[in-house]
């Protein structure tokens, strides 16, 4: 299972991963993804953030959109422009 490896065989090493899931999702239950996500290695330079929104089904909520915006701002934009004056 290369996604658990810390070497170049793992395509997720160094990547920024955000997982958003509804705690009450019956179409794609968190229990079906949990083992994969927990075992997913991104390495020292990667980021993995998991947000399970309770009382939420298979949907994208306003709270999830806000989590995504914060993640993109912090992990992509801030790092990309670090050191540049704004």
C-alpha positions as CSV (number, residue, x, y, z in Angstrom):
1,X,0.0,0.0,0.0
2,X,2.1,2.9,-1.2
3,X,-0.1,5.5,0.4
4,X,1.3,4.4,3.8
5,X,4.9,4.6,2.6
6,X,7.2,7.5,3.4
7,X,9.2,7.1,0.2
8,X,8.7,8.2,-3.4
9,X,6.3,5.3,-4.1
10,X,3.7,7.2,-2.2
11,X,1.9,9.8,-4.5
12,X,0.6,11.7,-1.5
13,X,4.0,12.6,0.0
14,X,4.3,16.4,0.2
15,X,0.7,17.0,-0.7
16,X,-1.9,19.1,1.1
17,X,-5.0,17.0,1.8
18,X,-8.2,18.3,3.2
19,X,-10.9,15.7,4.0
20,X,-14.5,17.0,4.7
21,X,-17.1,14.5,5.6
22,X,-20.6,14.5,7.0
23,X,-20.9,12.4,10.2
24,X,-24.3,11.1,9.1
25,X,-23.5,10.5,5.4
26,X,-25.2,7.3,4.4
27,X,-24.0,7.4,0.7
28,X,-20.3,7.5,1.6
29,X,-20.1,6.8,5.4
30,X,-17.1,8.0,7.2
31,X,-16.6,4.5,8.5
32,X,-15.7,3.4,4.9
33,X,-13.0,6.1,4.5
34,X,-11.6,6.3,8.0
35,X,-8.9,3.6,7.8
36,X,-7.6,4.9,4.5
37,X,-7.5,8.5,5.7
38,X,-6.0,7.7,9.0
39,X,-3.3,5.6,7.3
40,X,-2.6,8.2,4.6
41,X,1.0,9.5,4.9
42,X,1.8,12.9,3.5
43,X,5.3,13.2,5.0
44,X,6.9,16.1,6.9
45,X,6.3,18.6,4.1
46,X,2.7,17.5,3.5
47,X,-0.5,18.5,5.4
48,X,-3.5,16.4,6.2
49,X,-6.5,17.9,7.9
50,X,-9.7,15.9,8.6
51,X,-13.0,17.6,9.5
52,X,-16.1,15.4,10.2
53,X,-19.2,17.5,10.5
54,X,-21.6,15.9,12.9
55,X,-25.3,15.8,12.1
56,X,-24.5,16.2,8.4
57,X,-25.3,13.9,5.5
58,X,-23.8,13.7,2.0
59,X,-23.7,17.4,1.4
60,X,-21.4,20.4,1.2
61,X,-22.4,22.8,4.0
62,X,-21.5,26.5,4.5
63,X,-19.2,25.4,7.3
64,X,-17.3,23.0,5.0
65,X,-16.9,25.8,2.4
66,X,-15.4,28.0,5.2
67,X,-13.1,25.1,6.2
68,X,-11.9,24.8,2.6
69,X,-11.4,28.6,2.3
70,X,-9.3,28.7,5.5
71,X,-7.3,25.6,4.4
72,X,-6.6,27.1,1.0
73,X,-5.7,30.5,2.5
74,X,-3.3,29.0,5.1
75,X,-1.8,26.1,3.1
76,X,-1.7,27.3,-0.4
77,X,-1.9,31.1,-0.7
78,X,0.0,32.0,2.5
79,X,2.9,29.7,1.7
80,X,3.0,30.6,-2.0
81,X,3.3,34.3,-1.3
82,X,5.3,34.0,1.9
83,X,8.0,36.6,1.8
84,X,6.2,38.7,-0.8
85,X,4.8,42.1,0.3
86,X,1.0,42.3,-0.1
